[in-house]
Amino acid sequence: MQRPIGKRVRRTRPLIAVIGDAGVRPGSKKYSLAMDVGRCLVDAGCRVLTGGLGGVMEAACKGARASAGYTPGDTVGVLPGHDPREANPYVDVVVASGLDHLRNSVVAHAEAIVAIGGGAGTLSEICFAWIHKRLIVALRVPGWSGKLAGLRVDERVRYPRLPDDRIYGADAASEAVRLVMRHLAAYGAHHHGIRRRKTASLRN
């Protein structure tokens, strides 16, 4: 995407969130998957957003830095706490939000979401991303990403021109990133806030 700024042209890069289990260890399947996702995203010309802590978040940032296309600033972490020192060592840009679990809504505002496993926190991010009309890709591994891959969160019509809108499922990191790049342009709408429905009593 290119946007003119006076006589100059600024090239923007998609910011893609990688979410999932915070407790996975290096060498585990999910950790390796998250590393591969982070690397593939930067290879594809994206930047990586996470919650900034450990597990999948750390692995995605570490993988992003391993990409041949990496440049400083490609990894962004939105921390739940106030102390930027809590970020994992692979985060370039640290946002110490102080929002605790509410920071999940901020992460879900990325241009797309890639989910890897995860518990209740990951589920909340997926739900926020669904409400915010974001593209969501879920790896078929144990956890909420595996449970929701290929499904819809609810029956709301987010994109009338996309009758097959859903959480897209993937079996590998490369497939997940291909899905992001293939569908990203179609998912550009934004949530416009909760609208109160008028009832007969309110109208009278």
Buried (B, 14 or more C-beta within 10 A) or exposed (E): EEEEEEEEEEEEBBBBBBBBBBEBEEEBEBBBBBBBBBBBBBBBEBBBBBBBBBBBBBBBBBBBBBBEBBEEEBBBBBBBBEEEEBBBEBBBBBBBBEBEEEBBBBBBBBBBBBBBBBEEBBBBBBBBBBBBBBBBBBBBBEBBBBBBBEEEBEEEEBBEEEEEBBBBBBEBBBBBBBBBBEBBEEBEEEEEEEEEEEEEEEEE
